[in-house]
Amino acid sequence: MFFSDSVSEFGNISDIQEPLYQSVNKKKDVIVGINSTFSSETICTSEPILKVNKKPRKRMSRSANDTSELNKYNSSDSGGLSIGDPTAGSNDSLRLMKRDHSSDYQLRHDYAVMRTSQSTASVGTPSKEIEMSLENDVDNYPPSCSSEYYITRKDFGKPEPQLANVLKEFYWKELVYSKDMRLINESFFNKIKDDVVDCRFLKELFGSLKELPPIHQPLIDALRESSNEPEDSKAAMVAPVLLATVHNLTPLYQSLVQNFPIYVSALDQLYRSKIPFRTIMSKFESSKECYTQVNWILLKILNRLINWQPVLARVIEIQLSECGNDTETTAFGVAMDKIIEFAKKTKATRQSLEEYIHVLQVERDTGLVGILTHPNRKILRVGFVLRSARRAPCCRIMVLCSDRILFGHRGVNLDGNFFTVHAEFKLKGMMIDEGDTYKVMDGENNVITLHNADISIVFAAPDRASWIEDITEAIKNAARAKIDLPSLVMEKKEENDIDMTKVLLPEESPVSKMSPLQICWYRKCSFGRKDVNKMITNTMCGYLKRKLRNSSGWQDLWVVMCCHTLYFYRNHNEREPLAHLSLMDYGVGLPTVADKIDNHENCFKLFYGSHTYFFRTDSYYFFERWVDSIFQAAISRDSLDVVTALALRI
């Protein structure tokens, strides 16, 4: 089952089983495919949200004996409107009070609680803090004699993040990393331990990985216990444990990064040379428990300390803004410095590993195993294009390497390969034109024409600007290269020689799990080198509420974002995801009036074509974190609408 729009792997989240309403059991037939639903009918459900009968707000009133006159004034600082008695002094003005969460009202974040002590007090707008929203005519607005009342405001500034939310995010991410560690050290190792007995490098790899969980555990315990502590005691509990953990882990991770290229190469060599090992690893990667390829999970574990940087930066920012304890702030700062130093030392190696693993995946997709992995060859961009042919434009995948361009098609019987590469062209001496030079694309937009001494290549790409940028840079580098890399060994075919009866179109059903290149084929988009570098560093996790499609109910789901994909679980203890949704070419935005999502704060939507999903968070902090992370993972020209960008000040 797959979760996506036109590409489904685990199932479609839009059709997660809905709750029972008035004893009516709603069921759907499950058809596994691109837009398939979850096959399980035991998925947790949530009751529709019931409207709470809120008490009416108490309006300001005046005593019968009070004859003072209220006049309108313009605020000298903010230009806002104020109402008050011209004789009242500043000492009689209202004080802005903290929100009372134990009151009968569940206030939105844009409400403020204000208290007055005198009936003749003036009602004003504190400069740069609160803006009054008056529903009725100002002259007829009746004041109140009550000691407490509520005034609606609209806060256009971002709420300050709370330390509790940041530490909660930190704790949730550590839970995900711990689960990844168990997945590799226990589930994966137990299946391949008989095959790695004779491989010294893999024994070292798993030996090093098993040393890490005991050192991480004290920090996880401290983060969990801090959730029960008051706000001013959380930092004191976490700071010393964090500093000790970073001090102990840094040398271990540094050694692991240095030797990791050898470990990955040994794992790949074993995959190629031993058929039993290849079968075991393929079955494990196709299981529901293994949510993505093993190489990416290993690389994610390797970058665990790197992903602490943004969280620690927010913690330090809060400590400084709230004038936190110097000892705790210093401990967070020292830990941050150690991680930054580790990140600088290992940056080149980590980026090379990300690109190398991406090349290995492209090799498996195209059947060019052992050919693309040349030390001087890089893959700059892969994706879907529409290439010109004698009969009609054809759907193709295009692989832009640092020295040549490859074209491939999707076949039916390809010995397990998703694509077959049938053409290659050298970049050296090639020229690029923006547009359809020969007018052969039947009015297609976003056309690019490439020329060399022997042939011209005309194709259309939805994201033409990215292709032009990468191709132009690759042509310049190829012209300066002093070494000509060997040609790729393959059976070359012209576009008109390919049997179109054995070619699958992008609309046809994919396999259960897909690589970035396969997703690009179905989404008709591309995937660049910079996007590869963000697959591991851009992560997020936590609980989200998903709106059920045919009801007003919301369902709680544990969601993990990794490798540009959202993975959905019933809760954080579940080992197998219910579904997953690739974010490539998706858009993220705020609900509109037409969406009919009313009275729900911190709600955002994901959309691609006719597919739309609504989610909401418990606080603005997590709303902002989710939208920002999804925006970076979407890899779309229109991934963020203008309203959302203005709201988040992106």
JORAFEN-V476631 format. One record per backbone hydrogen bond with DSSP energy under -0.5 kcal/mol. NH is the residue of the N-H (numbers start at 1). CO is the residue of the C=O. If there is no record, write none. Layout:
NH:CO / NH:CO
//
This chain:
2:9 / 2:10 / 3:580 / 4:2 / 12:36 / 13:11 / 15:12 / 16:13 / 21:24 / 22:20 / 24:21 / 25:23 / 26:24 / 27:25 / 31:29 / 32:30 / 36:33 / 38:12 / 49:552 / 54:52 / 59:57 / 66:63 / 67:65 / 71:84 / 73:82 / 75:80 / 79:75 / 82:73 / 83:123 / 84:71 / 86:69 / 86:84 / 88:85 / 92:89 / 93:90 / 94:122 / 95:115 / 97:95 / 97:113 / 101:99 / 103:100 / 107:105 / 111:108 / 112:151 / 113:97 / 114:112 / 114:149 / 115:95 / 116:147 / 121:118 / 123:83 / 124:122 / 126:124 / 129:126 / 130:126 / 133:152 / 134:132 / 135:133 / 140:137 / 141:138 / 142:140 / 144:60 / 149:114 / 151:112 / 153:110 / 155:153 / 156:154 / 166:162 / 167:163 / 168:164 / 169:165 / 170:166 / 171:167 / 172:168 / 173:169 / 174:170 / 175:171 / 176:172 / 177:173 / 178:174 / 179:175 / 180:176 / 181:177 / 182:178 / 183:179 / 184:180 / 185:181 / 186:182 / 187:182 / 188:183 / 189:184 / 190:186 / 191:187 / 191:188 / 192:188 / 193:189 / 195:192 / 196:192 / 199:196 / 200:198 / 203:199 / 204:200 / 205:201 / 206:202 / 207:203 / 208:204 / 209:205 / 210:206 / 211:207 / 211:208 / 212:209 / 213:209 / 215:211 / 215:212 / 216:212 / 217:213 / 218:214 / 219:216 / 220:216 / 221:217 / 222:218 / 223:219 / 224:220 / 225:221 / 226:222 / 227:223 / 227:224 / 228:225 / 229:226 / 233:230 / 234:230 / 234:231 / 235:231 / 237:233 / 238:234 / 239:235 / 240:236 / 242:238 / 243:239 / 244:240 / 245:241 / 246:242 / 247:243 / 248:244 / 249:245 / 250:246 / 251:247 / 252:248 / 253:249 / 254:250 / 255:251 / 256:252 / 257:253 / 258:254 / 259:255 / 260:256 / 261:257 / 262:259 / 263:259 / 264:260 / 265:261 / 266:262 / 267:263 / 268:264 / 269:265 / 270:266 / 271:267 / 272:268 / 273:269 / 274:270 / 275:273 / 278:274 / 279:275 / 280:276 / 281:277 / 282:278 / 283:279 / 284:280 / 285:281 / 286:282 / 287:283 / 287:284 / 291:289 / 297:293 / 298:294 / 299:295 / 300:296 / 301:297 / 302:298 / 303:299 / 304:301 / 307:303 / 308:305 / 309:306 / 312:308 / 313:309 / 314:310 / 315:311 / 316:312 / 317:313 / 318:314 / 319:315 / 320:316 / 321:317 / 322:318 / 323:320 / 324:319 / 329:325 / 330:326 / 331:327 / 332:328 / 333:329 / 334:330 / 335:331 / 336:332 / 337:333 / 338:334 / 339:335 / 340:336 / 341:337 / 342:338 / 343:339 / 344:340 / 345:341 / 346:342 / 347:343 / 350:346 / 351:347 / 352:348 / 353:349 / 354:350 / 355:351 / 356:352 / 357:353 / 358:354 / 359:355 / 360:356 / 361:357 / 362:358 / 363:359 / 364:360 / 365:361 / 366:362 / 367:363 / 368:363 / 369:367 / 371:368 / 372:368 / 374:372 / 377:374 / 380:378 / 380:400 / 381:400 / 382:527 / 383:398 / 384:525 / 385:396 / 386:460 / 387:385 / 387:394 / 388:458 / 394:387 / 396:385 / 397:408 / 398:383 / 399:406 / 400:381 / 400:398 / 401:399 / 401:404 / 402:378 / 405:425 / 406:399 / 407:423 / 408:397 / 409:420 / 411:409 / 411:418 / 412:502 / 414:412 / 417:414 / 418:365 / 419:365 / 420:409 / 421:366 / 422:407 / 423:407 / 425:405 / 427:403 / 428:403 / 430:427 / 431:451 / 433:449 / 435:433 / 435:447 / 437:435 / 439:436 / 444:441 / 448:459 / 449:433 / 450:457 / 451:431 / 452:455 / 457:450 / 459:448 / 460:386 / 461:446 / 464:461 / 464:462 / 467:463 / 468:464 / 469:465 / 470:466 / 471:467 / 472:468 / 473:469 / 474:470 / 475:471 / 476:472 / 477:473 / 478:474 / 479:475 / 480:476 / 481:477 / 485:483 / 490:488 / 492:490 / 493:422 / 497:494 / 498:495 / 500:498 / 502:499 / 503:500 / 504:410 / 508:505 / 519:515 / 520:516 / 521:517 / 522:518 / 523:519 / 524:520 / 525:520 / 527:382 / 529:380 / 532:528 / 533:529 / 534:530 / 534:531 / 535:532 / 537:533 / 538:534 / 539:537 / 540:561 / 542:559 / 544:557 / 545:616 / 546:544 / 546:555 / 547:614 / 548:553 / 549:14 / 551:548 / 554:47 / 555:546 / 557:544 / 558:569 / 559:542 / 559:557 / 560:567 / 561:540 / 562:560 / 562:565 / 563:535 / 565:562 / 566:581 / 567:560 / 568:579 / 569:558 / 574:571 / 577:288 / 578:568 / 579:568 / 581:566 / 582:3 / 583:564 / 585:634 / 586:583 / 587:607 / 588:639 / 589:605 / 595:592 / 596:593 / 597:592 / 598:596 / 604:615 / 605:589 / 606:613 / 607:587 / 608:611 / 611:608 / 612:610 / 613:606 / 615:604 / 616:545 / 617:602 / 623:619 / 624:620 / 625:621 / 626:622 / 627:623 / 628:624 / 629:625 / 630:626 / 631:627 / 632:628 / 633:629 / 634:630 / 635:631 / 639:636 / 641:588 / 645:641 / 646:642 / 647:643 / 648:644 / 649:645 / 650:645
//
